[in-house]
Amino acid sequence: MNTVTILHNPGCSKSRATLELLAERGIVPRIVDYLRAPPGIEELEQLLALLGLQPRELMRRDESAYLSNGLDDPNLGRAELLAALHAHPQLIQRPIVIAGGKAAIGRPPEAVLDIL
């Protein structure tokens, strides 16, 4: 089986539930605590490509860092939004599971089953 990776936030109930869902299926993923080790710009680009999303679509707009950093400004470009996601990883939707050249956001956790 291909390696399964989860960008995990241990403080997030959806992230914990997704990890549990994987464990129930006998999957032991590589766990990346993306808050401690934020993805770089190139890695974010790869994630966006796998997810079929634009940078703003990957952002958690209810996080205080979204408004306090002016990320609601529609004039911000891709590079600025990617830099913000890297600098403020709490803005990244979570969890993200990557497997077999595909990725899915675990909201709800069962959404990741489509890529396994």
Backbone as JSON, one array per atom type, in Angstrom:
{
  "sequence": "MNTVTILHNPGCSKSRATLELLAERGIVPRIVDYLRAPPGIEELEQLLALLGLQPRELMRRDESAYLSNGLDDPNLGRAELLAALHAHPQLIQRPIVIAGGKAAIGRPPEAVLDIL",
  "N": [[0.85, -1.19, 0.0], [0.43, 2.26, -0.69], [2.17, 4.99, 0.87], [0.47, 6.72, 3.37], [-0.24, 9.94, 4.33], [-0.92, 12.27, 6.89], [-1.74, 15.57, 7.46], [-1.8, 16.85, 10.41], [-3.51, 18.17, 13.24], [-3.29, 17.96, 16.5], [-4.99, 19.2, 18.32], [-7.42, 19.49, 17.12], [-10.67, 18.36, 16.69], [-11.78, 17.18, 14.37], [-9.5, 16.41, 13.03], [-8.41, 14.55, 14.81], [-10.48, 12.67, 14.73], [-10.31, 11.85, 12.08], [-7.81, 10.64, 12.05], [-8.38, 8.53, 13.76], [-10.29, 7.19, 12.23], [-8.69, 6.3, 10.12], [-7.02, 4.55, 11.55], [-8.89, 2.63, 12.36], [-9.23, 1.32, 10.01], [-6.92, -0.01, 9.74], [-4.8, 1.49, 8.86], [-1.75, 3.03, 9.16], [-0.74, 6.05, 9.27], [1.79, 8.38, 8.08], [2.42, 10.9, 10.24], [2.14, 14.33, 10.19], [2.75, 17.09, 12.0], [1.63, 19.88, 11.21], [1.53, 22.4, 12.3], [3.78, 22.67, 13.82], [5.72, 22.12, 11.98], [5.47, 23.78, 9.43], [4.19, 23.53, 6.08], [6.25, 24.21, 3.24], [6.37, 26.72, 0.62], [6.48, 25.46, -1.92], [5.55, 22.91, -1.25], [2.99, 23.59, -0.39], [1.95, 24.43, -2.84], [1.92, 21.98, -4.19], [0.08, 20.58, -2.6], [-2.24, 22.12, -3.06], [-2.58, 21.64, -5.79], [-3.1, 18.86, -5.76], [-5.46, 18.87, -4.31], [-7.05, 20.42, -5.9], [-7.61, 23.1, -5.45], [-7.65, 26.68, -4.87], [-5.41, 29.02, -3.26], [-6.83, 30.66, -1.34], [-9.09, 29.12, -0.9], [-8.15, 27.1, 0.66], [-7.84, 28.2, 3.05], [-8.69, 28.79, 6.45], [-11.1, 30.78, 7.19], [-12.26, 31.7, 9.48], [-10.38, 31.95, 11.41], [-8.53, 34.04, 13.62], [-6.15, 35.07, 12.61], [-6.65, 35.37, 9.92], [-8.25, 37.69, 9.41], [-6.79, 39.58, 10.9], [-4.41, 39.76, 9.54], [-5.15, 40.89, 7.21], [-6.06, 39.23, 5.17], [-8.42, 39.02, 3.9], [-8.47, 40.73, 1.85], [-9.26, 41.18, -1.44], [-7.44, 41.8, -3.4], [-5.04, 40.58, -2.94], [-2.43, 38.55, -4.12], [-1.61, 35.26, -5.44], [0.99, 34.49, -4.55], [1.26, 36.01, -2.21], [-0.81, 34.99, -0.64], [-0.03, 32.32, -0.37], [2.35, 32.7, 1.04], [1.27, 33.65, 3.4], [-0.15, 31.39, 4.29], [1.98, 29.72, 4.82], [3.35, 31.17, 6.8], [1.43, 31.35, 8.76], [0.32, 28.69, 9.72], [-1.94, 27.76, 11.06], [-4.03, 28.62, 9.62], [-4.52, 26.81, 7.62], [-6.79, 24.56, 6.21], [-7.97, 21.66, 7.9], [-8.11, 18.19, 8.78], [-5.59, 17.2, 6.39], [-5.34, 14.57, 4.19], [-3.09, 12.59, 2.41], [-2.64, 10.38, -0.2], [-1.62, 7.95, -2.5], [-1.09, 9.76, -4.63], [-3.16, 11.54, -4.44], [-5.25, 13.87, -2.63], [-7.2, 14.83, 0.21], [-9.43, 16.79, 2.18], [-10.29, 16.27, 5.47], [-13.08, 16.86, 6.23], [-16.18, 16.23, 6.25], [-14.58, 13.7, 8.36], [-14.89, 11.26, 6.95], [-14.6, 11.97, 4.3], [-12.04, 11.51, 3.43], [-11.89, 8.88, 2.75], [-12.43, 8.44, 0.09], [-10.03, 8.67, -1.3], [-8.44, 6.63, -0.56]],
  "CA": [[0.0, 0.0, 0.0], [1.16, 3.52, -0.72], [2.24, 5.73, 2.12], [-0.61, 7.66, 3.66], [0.24, 11.03, 5.18], [-1.96, 13.17, 7.38], [-1.36, 16.84, 8.07], [-2.59, 16.66, 11.62], [-3.49, 19.11, 14.35], [-3.81, 17.17, 17.62], [-6.01, 19.96, 19.04], [-8.62, 19.59, 16.29], [-11.5, 17.16, 16.8], [-11.91, 16.55, 13.04], [-8.21, 15.8, 12.74], [-8.33, 13.35, 15.64], [-11.46, 11.72, 14.22], [-9.79, 11.31, 10.82], [-6.73, 9.74, 12.44], [-9.05, 7.35, 14.3], [-10.9, 6.52, 11.08], [-7.61, 5.58, 9.43], [-6.6, 3.45, 12.43], [-9.95, 1.61, 12.3], [-9.05, 0.6, 8.75], [-5.59, -0.61, 9.75], [-3.85, 2.38, 8.19], [-0.87, 3.76, 10.07], [-0.2, 7.11, 8.4], [2.87, 9.26, 8.51], [1.73, 12.05, 10.84], [2.88, 15.59, 10.12], [2.17, 18.17, 12.81], [1.92, 21.0, 10.32], [1.67, 23.63, 13.07], [5.19, 22.7, 14.25], [6.55, 22.04, 10.77], [4.6, 24.27, 8.35], [4.62, 23.22, 4.71], [6.86, 25.29, 2.47], [5.57, 27.23, -0.51], [6.4, 24.42, -2.95], [4.68, 21.86, -0.72], [1.62, 24.13, -0.45], [1.53, 24.38, -4.25], [1.61, 20.59, -4.49], [-1.19, 20.27, -1.92], [-3.32, 22.79, -3.79], [-2.79, 20.91, -7.04], [-3.75, 17.59, -5.45], [-6.82, 19.14, -3.83], [-7.81, 21.16, -6.9], [-8.06, 24.32, -4.8], [-6.85, 27.9, -4.9], [-4.92, 29.28, -1.9], [-7.85, 31.18, -0.41], [-10.01, 28.03, -0.6], [-7.51, 26.25, 1.66], [-7.74, 28.99, 4.28], [-9.75, 28.83, 7.46], [-11.4, 32.22, 7.26], [-12.74, 32.06, 10.81], [-9.23, 32.14, 12.3], [-8.22, 35.46, 13.84], [-5.03, 35.47, 11.74], [-7.15, 35.69, 8.59], [-8.61, 39.11, 9.36], [-5.73, 40.44, 11.47], [-3.36, 39.92, 8.53], [-5.72, 41.48, 6.01], [-6.14, 38.23, 4.11], [-9.71, 39.15, 3.22], [-8.25, 41.68, 0.76], [-9.36, 40.45, -2.71], [-6.33, 42.16, -4.28], [-3.85, 39.79, -2.64], [-2.12, 37.56, -5.15], [-1.3, 33.88, -5.05], [2.24, 34.43, -3.78], [1.01, 36.58, -0.89], [-1.66, 34.06, 0.1], [0.81, 31.17, -0.04], [3.26, 33.14, 2.1], [0.47, 33.73, 4.63], [-0.41, 30.02, 4.73], [3.24, 29.21, 5.39], [3.66, 31.92, 8.02], [0.34, 31.14, 9.74], [-0.23, 27.38, 9.34], [-3.26, 27.53, 11.65], [-5.02, 28.99, 8.61], [-4.71, 25.71, 6.68], [-7.89, 23.62, 6.51], [-7.43, 20.43, 8.46], [-6.83, 17.61, 8.4], [-5.42, 16.85, 4.98], [-4.77, 13.24, 4.01], [-2.49, 12.42, 1.1], [-2.42, 8.96, -0.48], [-1.71, 7.54, -3.9], [-1.1, 10.89, -5.55], [-4.39, 12.3, -4.26], [-5.38, 14.47, -1.3], [-8.56, 15.19, 0.61], [-9.59, 17.43, 3.48], [-11.15, 15.44, 6.3], [-14.25, 17.58, 6.74], [-16.09, 15.39, 7.44], [-13.49, 12.73, 8.28], [-15.16, 10.23, 5.93], [-14.23, 12.48, 2.98], [-10.73, 11.0, 3.03], [-12.02, 7.5, 2.29], [-12.47, 8.43, -1.37], [-8.69, 8.63, -1.89], [-7.69, 5.48, -0.04]],
  "C": [[0.88, 1.24, 0.0], [1.18, 4.14, 0.66], [1.07, 6.69, 2.21], [-0.04, 8.68, 4.63], [-0.95, 11.85, 5.63], [-1.3, 14.42, 7.95], [-2.32, 17.01, 9.22], [-2.39, 17.79, 12.62], [-4.11, 18.36, 15.53], [-4.9, 17.89, 18.42], [-7.34, 20.05, 18.31], [-9.4, 18.27, 16.35], [-11.65, 16.44, 15.46], [-10.62, 15.83, 12.66], [-8.04, 14.51, 13.55], [-9.29, 12.28, 15.14], [-10.97, 11.08, 12.92], [-8.67, 10.32, 11.1], [-7.32, 8.43, 12.98], [-9.69, 6.53, 13.19], [-9.86, 5.71, 10.31], [-7.18, 4.37, 10.25], [-7.61, 2.31, 12.4], [-9.83, 0.76, 11.04], [-7.66, -0.01, 8.63], [-4.53, 0.23, 9.07], [-3.06, 3.15, 9.24], [-0.19, 4.84, 9.23], [1.07, 7.74, 8.97], [2.17, 10.53, 8.99], [2.64, 13.26, 10.79], [2.12, 16.63, 10.94], [2.52, 19.46, 12.08], [2.0, 22.34, 11.06], [3.12, 23.79, 13.55], [6.14, 22.71, 13.06], [5.69, 22.47, 9.58], [5.12, 23.88, 6.97], [5.21, 24.45, 4.04], [5.96, 25.68, 1.31], [5.4, 26.15, -1.59], [5.46, 23.29, -2.51], [3.22, 22.32, -0.73], [1.09, 24.09, -1.88], [1.14, 22.96, -4.64], [0.29, 20.17, -3.85], [-2.37, 20.87, -2.67], [-3.63, 22.06, -5.09], [-3.52, 19.59, -6.79], [-5.21, 17.78, -5.03], [-7.69, 19.83, -4.87], [-8.37, 22.46, -6.34], [-7.13, 25.49, -5.1], [-6.46, 28.21, -3.46], [-6.0, 29.75, -0.92], [-8.86, 30.09, 0.0], [-9.46, 27.07, 0.47], [-7.47, 26.94, 3.02], [-8.97, 28.85, 5.17], [-10.02, 30.31, 7.74], [-11.93, 32.65, 8.62], [-11.62, 32.21, 11.83], [-8.92, 33.62, 12.43], [-7.1, 35.94, 12.93], [-5.49, 35.85, 10.35], [-7.46, 37.18, 8.49], [-7.48, 40.0, 9.85], [-4.57, 40.64, 10.51], [-3.89, 40.44, 7.21], [-5.89, 40.52, 4.86], [-7.49, 38.21, 3.41], [-9.63, 40.13, 2.05], [-8.27, 40.92, -0.58], [-8.22, 40.76, -3.68], [-5.05, 41.39, -4.0], [-3.67, 38.73, -3.71], [-1.77, 36.21, -4.56], [-0.07, 33.81, -4.15], [2.03, 34.95, -2.35], [0.16, 35.63, -0.03], [-0.88, 32.81, 0.51], [1.78, 31.52, 1.1], [2.52, 33.21, 3.44], [0.16, 32.33, 5.17], [0.83, 29.41, 5.37], [3.53, 29.87, 6.73], [2.65, 31.66, 9.14], [-0.35, 29.8, 9.44], [-1.57, 27.06, 9.99], [-4.37, 27.9, 10.69], [-5.36, 27.84, 7.66], [-5.86, 24.82, 7.14], [-7.29, 22.31, 6.98], [-8.53, 19.43, 8.72], [-6.78, 17.39, 6.89], [-4.75, 15.49, 4.94], [-4.3, 13.14, 2.57], [-2.2, 10.93, 0.91], [-2.54, 8.72, -1.98], [-1.8, 8.68, -4.89], [-2.37, 11.72, -5.49], [-4.39, 12.89, -2.85], [-6.84, 14.81, -1.06], [-8.51, 15.85, 1.98], [-10.62, 16.62, 4.25], [-12.26, 16.19, 6.99], [-15.43, 17.19, 5.87], [-14.97, 14.36, 7.28], [-13.67, 11.69, 7.18], [-14.78, 10.67, 4.51], [-12.9, 11.92, 2.5], [-10.82, 9.57, 2.49], [-12.01, 7.39, 0.77], [-11.09, 8.3, -2.01], [-7.88, 7.43, -1.44], [-7.89, 4.24, -0.88]]
}
